[in-house]
Amino acid sequence: MRIDIAVSGGEAELRSLHDWLRRDPDTRRGARVELVRAAPAPGQMGVLTDVLQLVTDNAWSAASFALALSTWRQTRPHARRITVRRGDLTVSLDGGGDEDLRRLIDALQRPSAPEAEPAASAPEPAAPDPAAPEPEGQREPDGGEGRRP
């Protein structure tokens, strides 16, 4: 699962959260944390912005991640808005209270929308094996040897 995180307060705040999550043992064990450039949301004008990107594995815990975010936020001199995006799901944390954490955990534990499956197509027939004998009744009109005059 891929999760993007944006933080109000500029690049310094985002880098602070990046360092915090990389030092958090639970986050480090279950996710790769990277600072990346993200394009503005569709329909918005603007420049590329920095976001944190987490790519999680099966050992990742939404509750541990939410707790790490909350703990980092408590260390900041000013409350920061944290926006967490997974696919088309977005959760903004403004207050940092228990209700915000529950909303985030519930949203991250919800199954993601299935990706569009490519249209099913009939498999292509396998190429005939030239060394295989021809089935009965399907001999070539040249006498059955498979050679043309």
Protein Blocks (a to p, Z undefined) as FASTA:
>chain_A
ZZddddehijklmmmmmmmmmmmmklmmmoccddddddddehiacdddddddddddfkbc
fklmmmmmmmmmmmpmbdcdddddehjbccddfklpaklmmmmmmmmmpccddddddddd
ddddddddfkbccdehiacfknonopaZZ
